[in-house]
Amino acid sequence: MADVTSAPPTRRDTSTVDNPIAALLTPEGTLTAEGEQAAGVSDATLRDLYRLMVVMRRLDQEGLNLQRQGELGLWGPTLGHEAAQIGAALAMRETDWIFPYYRDFGMAIVRGIDPGEILTVFRGLRHGAWDPHHYRFGPFVIPVGTQIPHAVGFALGCKLDHEQTAVLVGFGEGATSTGDWHEAMNFAGVFKAPVVFLCQNNQWAISVPINEQVAGRIVDRAAGYGFPGVRVDGADALAIYAVTRMAADHARRGDGPYLIEALSYRLGPHTTSDDPTRYRTEAELAPWRAHDPIARAADQLRQRGAWDDAFERACQSEADERAASMRQTLIAATPDHPSSVFDLVYANPPQTLIAERDAFVAELAPDAPQDRGEGH
């Protein structure tokens, strides 16, 4: 019989968490001079951050225009999220994975997904408009927080397969009140999953302000799960890029997860079905409008001597051209055949499912051929 009076086995102490990345940031969440030097972000990368933010904002405005014109059923504006989404997504390697939430439109742009195809989801033409494996980018997830355990599970699978892969998962501060978020954080901490949690804290969970939803600071919760976190200025794409890149390196090395809280503001409505004037005033928005991520990046380029008017015009021209192309792609899109709901259930569908599909097709068009081929 075991000696019940013997001391319990020694376990690793998680009461303190090493956090070297935090030392590179000012209290306001921007890079210190030493931090910027250590990050080593090139002028070319900063120009890419600026260019993609300009493109993202113009495409977002076009998405809003399309919804107001009756071409989309719904749109979730991203104004104010440009730095967090572009900075974080661009910092990940092409071999890394991203699990987005429904507002992570800018991340999809970074991954090269056709924005016109993305909008077919909001037009009601597609359930999923891209191949996640091709872009290493998961589908937009509408239920709040459910993509977070998906990301953690996928990251753990990468670790078990000995892949040098980090997983980025985006979410808003509202998701941190869900059980999915807490369970995923705990699971990631226990098993040291290589995942970077990116909270885009835009101060509003639809109409609920942050002070009525979260006690304390979101970033401080990471320590309770045994891994580090940092709070970053959500309008500073340079800082977000640098911190995300370092956090992803941390994860790939096998050092476990990281939480980044990007402090920003949702300048538009939650979605086009929302009327934010019912719960906030224009005066509340004014200081955040002055804290513009695109203007911040332009100032940083000027400080480096890497800015010129021709570059600004080229970025705006690209953004306008891509907005026009996005509109054309959306308007030209046609619905998938209704039987496509059967196509992605099985790689090798059983005969019972094939029979159900053929019966469904026959009811829709009695004179159409019933055999569409397995998996098509």
C-alpha positions as CSV (number, residue, x, y, z in Angstrom):
1,M,0.0,0.0,0.0
2,A,1.3,3.4,-0.9
3,D,2.5,5.7,1.8
4,V,-0.2,8.4,1.9
5,T,2.0,10.6,4.2
6,S,4.7,11.1,1.6
7,A,5.0,14.4,-0.2
8,P,3.1,14.9,-3.5
9,P,5.2,14.9,-6.7
10,T,6.8,18.2,-7.6
11,R,5.0,20.1,-10.3
12,R,6.2,23.0,-12.4
13,D,5.5,26.4,-10.9
14,T,3.1,28.4,-13.1
15,S,2.5,31.1,-10.6
16,T,4.9,33.4,-12.5
17,V,5.1,33.6,-16.3
18,D,8.2,34.8,-18.2
19,N,7.2,37.6,-20.6
20,P,10.1,39.1,-22.4
21,I,7.9,40.6,-25.2
22,A,6.2,42.8,-22.7
23,A,9.5,44.5,-21.9
24,L,9.7,45.8,-25.5
25,L,6.5,47.8,-25.1
26,T,5.7,51.2,-23.5
27,P,2.8,51.4,-21.0
28,E,0.7,52.7,-23.9
29,G,1.3,49.5,-25.9
30,T,3.7,50.8,-28.5
31,L,7.3,49.7,-29.1
32,T,10.0,51.3,-27.2
33,A,13.0,52.6,-29.1
34,E,14.9,49.5,-28.0
35,G,11.9,47.3,-28.9
36,E,11.6,48.7,-32.4
37,Q,15.3,48.1,-32.9
38,A,15.0,44.6,-31.6
39,A,11.9,43.9,-33.8
40,G,13.9,44.9,-36.9
41,V,10.8,45.6,-39.0
42,S,12.0,46.8,-42.4
43,D,10.7,49.9,-44.2
44,A,9.3,47.6,-46.9
45,T,7.2,45.7,-44.4
46,L,5.9,48.9,-42.9
47,R,4.9,50.1,-46.4
48,D,3.1,46.8,-46.9
49,L,1.3,47.3,-43.6
50,Y,0.2,50.7,-44.7
51,R,-0.8,49.6,-48.2
52,L,-2.9,46.7,-47.0
53,M,-4.7,48.8,-44.4
54,V,-5.6,51.3,-47.1
55,V,-6.9,48.5,-49.3
56,M,-8.8,46.9,-46.3
57,R,-10.5,50.2,-45.5
58,R,-11.6,50.9,-49.0
59,L,-13.0,47.3,-49.5
60,D,-14.8,47.6,-46.1
61,Q,-16.5,50.8,-47.3
62,E,-17.4,49.1,-50.6
63,G,-18.9,46.2,-48.6
64,L,-21.0,48.7,-46.6
65,N,-22.1,50.4,-49.8
66,L,-23.1,47.1,-51.3
67,Q,-25.2,46.2,-48.3
68,R,-27.0,49.6,-48.3
69,Q,-27.7,49.2,-52.0
70,G,-29.4,45.8,-51.4
71,E,-26.6,43.7,-52.8
72,L,-25.6,42.1,-49.4
73,G,-27.9,40.7,-46.7
74,L,-25.5,41.8,-44.0
75,W,-22.1,43.4,-43.5
76,G,-19.9,43.7,-40.4
77,P,-17.8,46.9,-40.8
78,T,-14.1,46.7,-39.9
79,L,-13.4,50.4,-39.5
80,G,-10.9,50.8,-36.6
81,H,-9.7,47.2,-36.9
82,E,-7.2,47.7,-39.7
83,A,-4.0,47.6,-37.7
84,A,-4.9,44.6,-35.6
85,Q,-5.9,42.5,-38.5
86,I,-3.3,43.4,-41.1
87,G,-0.5,43.6,-38.5
88,A,-1.2,40.2,-37.0
89,A,-2.0,38.3,-40.2
90,L,1.1,39.7,-42.1
91,A,3.3,38.6,-39.2
92,M,2.4,35.0,-39.6
93,R,4.3,32.7,-41.9
94,E,2.6,31.3,-45.0
95,T,2.9,27.9,-43.4
96,D,1.0,29.0,-40.3
97,W,-2.8,28.8,-39.9
98,I,-5.3,31.5,-39.1
99,F,-8.7,30.8,-37.6
100,P,-10.8,34.0,-38.0
101,Y,-14.0,35.3,-36.5
102,Y,-16.7,36.9,-38.6
103,R,-15.1,40.4,-38.6
104,D,-11.6,39.3,-39.7
105,F,-12.0,40.5,-43.3
106,G,-8.6,42.1,-43.4
107,M,-6.9,38.9,-42.4
108,A,-8.5,37.2,-45.4
109,I,-7.2,39.9,-47.7
110,V,-3.6,39.3,-46.4
111,R,-4.0,35.6,-47.1
112,G,-4.9,36.4,-50.7
113,I,-8.5,35.3,-50.7
114,D,-10.6,37.0,-53.4
115,P,-12.7,39.6,-51.5
116,G,-15.5,39.3,-54.1
117,E,-15.7,35.6,-53.3
118,I,-15.7,36.4,-49.5
119,L,-18.7,38.7,-50.0
120,T,-20.7,35.8,-51.6
121,V,-21.1,34.5,-48.0
122,F,-22.8,37.7,-47.0
123,R,-25.0,37.6,-50.1
124,G,-26.2,34.2,-49.1
125,L,-24.7,32.4,-52.1
126,R,-22.1,30.3,-50.2
127,H,-21.6,28.6,-46.9
128,G,-17.8,28.8,-47.4
129,A,-16.2,30.7,-50.2
130,W,-12.6,29.4,-50.1
131,D,-10.6,26.2,-49.5
132,P,-9.2,26.5,-46.0
133,H,-6.4,24.1,-46.8
134,H,-5.2,26.1,-49.8
135,Y,-5.0,29.4,-47.9
136,R,-4.4,27.9,-44.4
137,F,-7.3,30.1,-43.3
138,G,-10.4,28.8,-41.7
139,P,-14.0,29.8,-42.5
140,F,-15.6,32.9,-41.0
141,V,-17.3,31.8,-37.8
142,I,-20.5,33.6,-36.8
143,P,-21.3,32.0,-33.3
144,V,-19.3,33.9,-30.8
145,G,-16.1,32.1,-29.6
146,T,-16.6,28.7,-31.2
147,Q,-13.5,29.1,-33.5
148,I,-11.2,29.4,-30.5
149,P,-11.3,25.7,-29.4
150,H,-11.1,24.8,-33.1
151,A,-7.8,26.7,-33.3
152,V,-6.4,25.2,-30.1
153,G,-7.3,21.7,-31.2
154,F,-5.7,22.2,-34.6
155,A,-2.6,23.7,-33.0
156,L,-2.2,20.7,-30.7
157,G,-2.5,18.4,-33.7
158,C,0.3,20.4,-35.4
159,K,2.4,19.9,-32.2
160,L,1.7,16.2,-32.1
161,D,2.7,15.9,-35.8
162,H,6.0,17.7,-35.0
163,E,5.2,20.5,-37.4
164,Q,6.8,23.9,-37.1
165,T,3.4,25.6,-37.3
166,A,1.8,28.4,-35.2
167,V,-1.9,29.1,-35.2
168,L,-3.4,32.6,-34.9
169,V,-7.0,32.9,-33.8
170,G,-8.9,36.2,-33.8
171,F,-11.9,37.2,-31.7
172,G,-13.5,40.2,-30.0
173,E,-13.6,41.0,-26.3
174,G,-17.2,39.7,-26.2
175,A,-15.9,36.2,-26.9
176,T,-13.8,36.3,-23.6
177,S,-17.1,35.9,-21.7
178,T,-17.9,32.6,-23.3
179,G,-17.1,29.2,-21.9
180,D,-15.5,28.2,-25.2
181,W,-12.8,30.9,-24.7
182,H,-11.9,29.9,-21.2
183,E,-11.9,26.2,-22.0
184,A,-9.6,26.8,-25.0
185,M,-7.3,29.0,-22.9
186,N,-7.0,26.4,-20.2
187,F,-6.5,23.5,-22.7
188,A,-3.8,25.5,-24.6
189,G,-2.0,26.4,-21.4
190,V,-2.0,22.8,-20.1
191,F,-0.8,21.2,-23.3
192,K,1.4,24.2,-24.5
193,A,-0.4,24.3,-27.8
194,P,1.4,26.6,-30.4
195,V,-1.4,29.1,-30.6
196,V,-1.5,32.9,-30.6
197,F,-4.7,34.3,-29.2
198,L,-5.5,37.8,-30.7
199,C,-8.3,39.7,-28.8
200,Q,-9.4,42.7,-30.8
201,N,-10.9,44.6,-27.9
202,N,-13.0,47.2,-29.7
203,Q,-14.8,48.3,-26.5
204,W,-18.2,47.0,-27.5
205,A,-19.9,43.6,-27.5
206,I,-22.7,44.8,-29.8
207,S,-24.3,47.3,-27.4
208,V,-22.6,46.2,-24.2
209,P,-19.6,48.4,-23.2
210,I,-16.4,46.8,-22.0
211,N,-16.8,48.0,-18.4
212,E,-20.2,46.2,-18.1
213,Q,-18.8,42.9,-19.5
214,V,-15.2,42.4,-18.4
215,A,-13.9,42.7,-14.8
216,G,-10.2,43.7,-14.9
217,R,-8.0,43.5,-18.0
218,I,-8.4,40.7,-20.5
219,V,-4.6,40.5,-21.0
220,D,-4.1,39.7,-17.3
221,R,-6.2,36.5,-17.6
222,A,-3.4,34.8,-19.6
223,A,-1.3,34.3,-16.4
224,G,-4.1,32.4,-14.8
225,Y,-3.8,29.8,-17.5
226,G,0.0,29.6,-17.3
227,F,1.2,31.6,-20.3
228,P,2.1,35.2,-21.1
229,G,0.1,38.0,-22.6
230,V,0.6,41.6,-23.7
231,R,-1.7,44.6,-24.3
232,V,-0.8,46.4,-27.6
233,D,-2.1,49.7,-29.0
234,G,-4.6,48.5,-31.5
235,A,-4.0,51.4,-33.8
236,D,-0.2,50.7,-34.1
237,A,0.2,48.1,-37.0
238,L,4.0,48.2,-36.5
239,A,3.7,47.1,-32.8
240,I,1.1,44.5,-33.5
241,Y,3.1,43.0,-36.4
242,A,6.3,42.9,-34.2
243,V,4.5,41.4,-31.2
244,T,2.6,38.8,-33.2
245,R,5.7,37.7,-35.0
246,M,7.6,37.2,-31.7
247,A,4.6,35.5,-30.1
248,A,4.3,33.1,-33.1
249,D,8.0,32.3,-32.9
250,H,7.5,31.6,-29.2
251,A,4.7,29.2,-30.0
252,R,6.7,27.4,-32.8
253,R,9.6,26.8,-30.5
254,G,7.4,24.8,-28.3
255,D,7.1,27.4,-25.5
256,G,3.3,27.4,-25.6
257,P,0.6,29.9,-26.3
258,Y,0.5,33.7,-26.1
259,L,-2.4,36.2,-25.6
260,I,-2.3,39.5,-27.4
261,E,-5.0,42.1,-26.5
262,A,-5.1,44.8,-29.2
263,L,-6.8,47.8,-27.6
264,S,-8.9,49.5,-30.3
265,Y,-12.4,50.8,-31.0
266,R,-15.2,49.8,-33.3
267,L,-15.9,53.1,-35.1
268,G,-18.8,51.7,-37.1
269,P,-21.9,49.6,-36.1
270,H,-21.6,46.0,-35.0
271,T,-23.2,45.0,-38.2
272,T,-25.4,46.8,-40.7
273,S,-28.4,45.6,-38.6
274,D,-27.2,47.7,-35.7
275,D,-27.8,51.3,-34.8
276,P,-25.0,52.4,-32.5
277,T,-26.5,55.9,-32.0
278,R,-28.9,54.3,-29.6
279,Y,-26.1,53.4,-27.1
280,R,-23.1,55.8,-27.7
281,T,-22.6,59.4,-28.7
282,E,-20.5,61.0,-31.4
283,A,-18.4,62.6,-28.7
284,E,-17.3,59.2,-27.5
285,L,-16.0,58.4,-31.0
286,A,-14.0,61.6,-31.6
287,P,-10.8,60.7,-29.7
288,W,-10.7,57.3,-31.3
289,R,-11.2,58.8,-34.8
290,A,-8.1,60.9,-34.1
291,H,-6.3,57.7,-33.2
292,D,-6.3,56.4,-36.8
293,P,-4.1,53.4,-37.6
294,I,-3.5,54.4,-41.2
295,A,-2.4,57.9,-40.3
296,R,-0.2,56.4,-37.6
297,A,1.6,54.1,-40.1
298,A,2.1,57.1,-42.5
299,D,3.7,59.1,-39.7
300,Q,6.0,56.2,-38.9
301,L,7.0,56.0,-42.5
302,R,7.7,59.7,-42.6
303,Q,9.9,59.4,-39.5
304,R,11.9,56.8,-41.3
305,G,12.2,58.8,-44.5
306,A,10.3,56.1,-46.3
307,W,7.2,58.1,-47.4
308,D,6.4,59.9,-50.5
309,D,3.2,61.2,-52.2
310,A,3.5,58.9,-55.1
311,F,3.4,55.9,-52.8
312,E,0.2,57.2,-51.1
313,R,-1.5,57.7,-54.5
314,A,-0.5,54.2,-55.7
315,C,-2.0,52.7,-52.5
316,Q,-5.2,54.5,-53.0
317,S,-5.4,53.6,-56.7
318,E,-4.8,50.0,-55.9
319,A,-7.6,50.1,-53.3
320,D,-10.1,51.7,-55.7
321,E,-9.3,49.1,-58.4
322,R,-9.7,46.2,-56.0
323,A,-13.0,47.7,-54.7
324,A,-14.3,47.8,-58.3
325,S,-13.2,44.3,-58.9
326,M,-14.8,43.1,-55.7
327,R,-18.1,44.6,-56.7
328,Q,-17.9,43.0,-60.2
329,T,-17.1,39.6,-58.8
330,L,-20.0,39.7,-56.3
331,I,-22.6,40.9,-58.8
332,A,-21.5,38.3,-61.3
333,A,-21.6,35.4,-58.8
334,T,-24.4,32.8,-59.1
335,P,-25.7,30.5,-56.4
336,D,-24.4,27.0,-56.1
337,H,-26.8,24.2,-57.0
338,P,-28.8,23.4,-53.9
339,S,-27.5,19.9,-53.9
340,S,-24.0,21.2,-53.1
341,V,-24.9,20.8,-49.4
342,F,-24.2,17.1,-49.9
343,D,-20.8,17.5,-51.5
344,L,-18.6,18.2,-48.4
345,V,-20.1,15.7,-46.0
346,Y,-17.8,12.8,-46.9
347,A,-14.7,12.4,-49.1
348,N,-16.2,9.0,-50.2
349,P,-20.0,9.3,-49.7
350,P,-21.9,6.2,-48.7
351,Q,-24.6,4.9,-51.1
352,T,-27.3,6.1,-48.7
353,L,-26.2,9.7,-49.0
354,I,-25.9,9.4,-52.7
355,A,-29.4,8.1,-52.9
356,E,-30.7,11.0,-50.8
357,R,-28.9,13.5,-53.0
358,D,-30.2,12.0,-56.2
359,A,-33.7,12.0,-54.8
360,F,-33.3,15.6,-53.8
361,V,-32.1,16.6,-57.3
362,A,-34.9,14.7,-58.9
363,E,-37.5,16.6,-56.9
364,L,-35.9,19.9,-57.9
365,A,-35.7,19.1,-61.6
366,P,-37.5,15.9,-62.5
367,D,-36.0,15.9,-66.1
368,A,-32.4,16.4,-65.0
369,P,-29.9,13.6,-64.9
370,Q,-29.8,12.1,-61.4
371,D,-26.3,10.7,-61.3
372,R,-23.9,13.6,-60.6
373,G,-21.0,11.4,-59.7
374,E,-19.7,10.6,-56.2
375,G,-18.4,13.6,-54.3
376,H,-19.4,16.2,-57.0
